[in-house]
Amino acid sequence: MTYYEQVQQAADFIRERTDLRPRTAIILGSGLGELAERIQDAEIIPYKEIPGFPPSHVAGHAARLVFGRVGQREIVAMQGRFHYYEGLSMRELCLPVYVLGRLGVRDLVVTNACGAVNTNFSPGDLMLITDHINLSGRNPLIGPNDERLGPRFPDMSEAYDPALGCFARETAESLEIGLREGVYAFYSGPSFETAAEIRAFKALGADAVGMSTVPEVIAARHQGLRVLGLSCITNMATGIAATKHSHLEVLATAAASAERFCALCDALLRDWPE
């Protein structure tokens, strides 16, 4: 079975499980899954039931698709994502993004929990992603390209849609929610970064660093989807933080920021620009 056929098989399965056809999707990062609990008239499909979806083993990820409504708008949420450090190939972890595209999604909100490289940031801050740096040396588009999914050489000059970024700024301001802005660096993990690596990332222009998001954004832009990126700063990076890191710390800080994060995302999805 070709990759395109795998994508199509998963999309066909999902179409049989729900009549909803949302044009907007959101990927919920570590500790940020609470937003899915606010979706109205929810229709839930566990990842393990969808053909081709790999298993997810990361704490803080519920591993299910949640279809429903926010206000009058149909949406689908990925409550949990896949990571390169789980031993998956880039194509495997990006398969759900292609499936969303085949289901008719045209706009994707990507969220994550990440560490701050910018010393002006603090744990609990929310950040609008303005651009990214792929430090992994891997790309989900490596290998044969199927033009039915997207072009061989997709443009990445506006990986994160400027108009959606303006919309997010205006929405955050109206809610009096502080919204930092910065460049997100993708590091494969699963070990946290060394202090020397963080100094190098800062020199390259990174404001935050995390272990997800960038492969999904590449897959989304390959299909022509518009992307809005939001990060929750859960810790200061190695060499900046006064204490050692743990995944429990990440989850705890994300949970503490969940109310502001959910309020912002709820408002964005209700008033989403066409």
URGI-V197364 format. One record per residue. RES is the residue in three letters. PHI is phi in degrees with one decimal (999 if undefined). OMEGA is omega in whole degrees, 0 to 359 (* if undefined). NEAR is the number of other C-alpha atoms within 12 Angstrom. Layout:
RES/PHI/OMEGA/NEAR + RES/PHI/OMEGA/NEAR
//
This chain:
MET/999/179/9 + THR/-73.7/179/13 + TYR/-60.3/179/26 + TYR/-59.4/180/26 + GLU/-65.7/176/20 + GLN/-63.5/178/25 + VAL/-60.6/183/33 + GLN/-65.6/179/28 + GLN/-61.7/179/25 + ALA/-65.0/180/32 + ALA/-63.7/179/30 + ASP/-62.7/179/22 + PHE/-61.2/182/23 + ILE/-66.6/179/35 + ARG/-58.3/179/22 + GLU/-75.8/184/15 + ARG/-96.5/181/20 + THR/-148.8/176/23 + ASP/-92.2/180/16 + LEU/-72.9/180/25 + ARG/-132.0/184/27 + PRO/-67.4/175/30 + ARG/-99.9/181/30 + THR/-124.0/179/39 + ALA/-128.6/176/46 + ILE/-135.9/175/50 + ILE/-102.3/185/48 + LEU/-98.6/183/43 + GLY/-83.0/183/45 + SER/-55.1/177/45 + GLY/76.4/185/40 + LEU/-110.4/185/47 + GLY/-72.4/183/38 + GLU/-58.8/182/33 + LEU/-57.5/181/40 + ALA/-62.6/180/39 + GLU/-71.6/181/27 + ARG/-94.4/181/27 + ILE/-71.9/183/32 + GLN/-84.0/178/23 + ASP/51.5/188/21 + ALA/-66.0/172/24 + GLU/-119.9/191/25 + ILE/-108.5/175/28 + ILE/-126.8/178/28 + PRO/-62.8/179/25 + TYR/-55.5/185/30 + LYS/-63.6/179/18 + GLU/-91.4/186/18 + ILE/-90.5/180/29 + PRO/-57.2/176/24 + GLY/89.1/179/30 + PHE/-74.5/178/34 + PRO/-73.9/176/31 + PRO/-71.7/176/26 + SER/-115.4/186/27 + HIS/-124.6/186/20 + VAL/-98.7/177/23 + ALA/-60.9/181/21 + GLY/92.8/180/28 + HIS/-122.1/184/31 + ALA/-77.8/175/33 + ALA/61.7/177/33 + ARG/-158.7/171/33 + LEU/-89.9/178/39 + VAL/-123.1/176/39 + PHE/-94.9/177/38 + GLY/168.8/184/34 + ARG/-133.9/167/29 + VAL/-119.4/191/33 + GLY/66.6/178/18 + GLN/-98.4/187/17 + ARG/-97.5/174/27 + GLU/-75.8/177/31 + ILE/-139.3/169/43 + VAL/-132.7/179/47 + ALA/-113.8/167/51 + MET/-87.5/180/44 + GLN/-88.7/187/40 + GLY/112.8/182/40 + ARG/-130.4/178/47 + PHE/-109.3/185/44 + HIS/-129.7/177/37 + TYR/-62.0/183/33 + TYR/-69.6/177/26 + GLU/-76.1/180/22 + GLY/96.1/178/18 + LEU/-83.3/170/23 + SER/-76.7/177/22 + MET/-58.9/181/33 + ARG/-68.3/178/35 + GLU/-63.4/184/34 + LEU/-72.2/180/36 + CYS/-93.7/182/39 + LEU/-53.8/179/40 + PRO/-58.7/180/50 + VAL/-67.0/177/51 + TYR/-67.3/178/45 + VAL/-62.5/177/41 + LEU/-58.2/178/41 + GLY/-62.0/179/37 + ARG/-69.2/178/33 + LEU/-81.7/177/32 + GLY/108.0/177/27 + VAL/-66.1/179/31 + ARG/-117.4/180/32 + ASP/-127.9/182/37 + LEU/-127.4/172/45 + VAL/-101.7/177/43 + VAL/-107.8/179/45 + THR/-127.9/179/46 + ASN/-159.4/168/48 + ALA/-103.9/187/51 + CYS/-149.5/179/52 + GLY/-98.8/181/48 + ALA/-87.1/170/42 + VAL/-95.6/177/40 + ASN/-71.3/185/36 + THR/-74.4/174/24 + ASN/-82.0/179/17 + PHE/-86.7/178/29 + SER/-138.7/175/28 + PRO/-55.1/184/34 + GLY/100.7/177/33 + ASP/-66.5/170/35 + LEU/-103.7/184/44 + MET/-130.7/170/45 + LEU/-80.5/179/43 + ILE/-80.0/180/45 + THR/-97.4/179/34 + ASP/-169.3/178/35 + HIS/-141.2/175/38 + ILE/-125.2/179/36 + ASN/-92.8/182/30 + LEU/-95.4/186/27 + SER/-82.5/186/24 + GLY/75.2/181/16 + ARG/-124.5/182/22 + ASN/-145.8/182/28 + PRO/-67.4/182/34 + LEU/-93.7/177/33 + ILE/-65.3/182/18 + GLY/112.2/181/14 + PRO/-57.7/179/16 + ASN/-104.0/175/21 + ASP/-105.5/184/20 + GLU/-61.7/177/15 + ARG/-70.1/177/18 + LEU/-96.1/181/30 + GLY/168.7/184/24 + PRO/-74.1/180/19 + ARG/-60.7/184/19 + PHE/-123.7/182/20 + PRO/-70.9/178/23 + ASP/-73.7/180/18 + MET/-123.9/182/24 + SER/-68.2/175/13 + GLU/-129.9/181/26 + ALA/-59.1/178/37 + TYR/-112.5/191/38 + ASP/-61.2/182/29 + PRO/-61.7/181/20 + ALA/-65.3/177/20 + LEU/-67.0/176/31 + GLY/-62.8/177/32 + CYS/-62.8/178/23 + PHE/-60.7/180/25 + ALA/-65.9/179/40 + ARG/-60.6/182/31 + GLU/-65.2/180/21 + THR/-66.7/179/27 + ALA/-61.7/180/29 + GLU/-63.4/181/17 + SER/-65.1/179/16 + LEU/-92.5/184/20 + GLU/57.9/175/13 + ILE/-106.1/179/26 + GLY/-65.0/181/25 + LEU/-134.3/175/33 + ARG/-70.3/174/32 + GLU/-135.4/179/31 + GLY/-179.4/181/35 + VAL/-96.6/182/34 + TYR/-100.4/177/46 + ALA/-101.7/180/43 + PHE/-97.2/179/41 + TYR/-119.1/191/34 + SER/-65.5/185/31 + GLY/69.1/5/22 + PRO/-85.3/175/20 + SER/-69.9/172/17 + PHE/-69.6/187/28 + GLU/-74.8/173/34 + THR/-82.6/178/21 + ALA/-62.9/179/20 + ALA/-66.0/178/16 + GLU/-63.9/179/23 + ILE/-63.3/177/33 + ARG/-62.2/179/24 + ALA/-66.2/180/20 + PHE/-62.9/179/32 + LYS/-63.5/179/27 + ALA/-63.7/179/15 + LEU/-79.1/177/21 + GLY/107.6/180/23 + ALA/-78.6/173/34 + ASP/-104.0/180/39 + ALA/-150.1/182/51 + VAL/-137.8/179/50 + GLY/-156.1/189/49 + MET/-114.0/183/37 + SER/-154.8/165/44 + THR/79.0/188/52 + VAL/-61.1/177/45 + PRO/-57.4/180/44 + GLU/-65.3/179/49 + VAL/-65.6/178/48 + ILE/-60.3/179/44 + ALA/-63.5/179/42 + ALA/-66.3/181/46 + ARG/-68.8/176/36 + HIS/-56.1/181/35 + GLN/-89.9/182/37 + GLY/86.6/177/30 + LEU/-73.8/171/36 + ARG/-79.3/185/35 + VAL/-127.8/169/42 + LEU/-119.0/181/45 + GLY/-115.3/179/49 + LEU/-132.5/178/46 + SER/-117.1/169/52 + CYS/-107.5/179/51 + ILE/-75.9/184/50 + THR/-103.8/182/41 + ASN/-163.8/171/40 + MET/-86.1/186/38 + ALA/-68.5/181/39 + THR/-56.2/182/31 + GLY/89.6/176/25 + ILE/-108.3/179/27 + ALA/-67.2/180/24 + ALA/-85.5/182/11 + THR/-123.7/177/12 + LYS/-76.3/185/20 + HIS/-89.3/169/25 + SER/-153.6/179/21 + HIS/-67.0/178/26 + LEU/-62.8/177/19 + GLU/-62.1/179/25 + VAL/-59.4/182/34 + LEU/-64.5/182/32 + ALA/-64.8/181/24 + THR/-68.6/177/30 + ALA/-61.3/179/37 + ALA/-63.1/180/28 + ALA/-67.2/181/24 + SER/-95.0/189/33 + ALA/-61.2/183/36 + GLU/-63.1/179/23 + ARG/-67.1/179/27 + PHE/-61.0/181/41 + CYS/-65.4/179/35 + ALA/-62.5/179/25 + LEU/-66.6/182/36 + CYS/-65.3/178/44 + ASP/-59.9/180/33 + ALA/-66.4/179/28 + LEU/-61.4/184/36 + LEU/-70.2/179/38 + ARG/-65.6/186/23 + ASP/-108.3/187/21 + TRP/-52.7/181/31 + PRO/-75.7/179/21 + GLU/-78.9/*/15
//
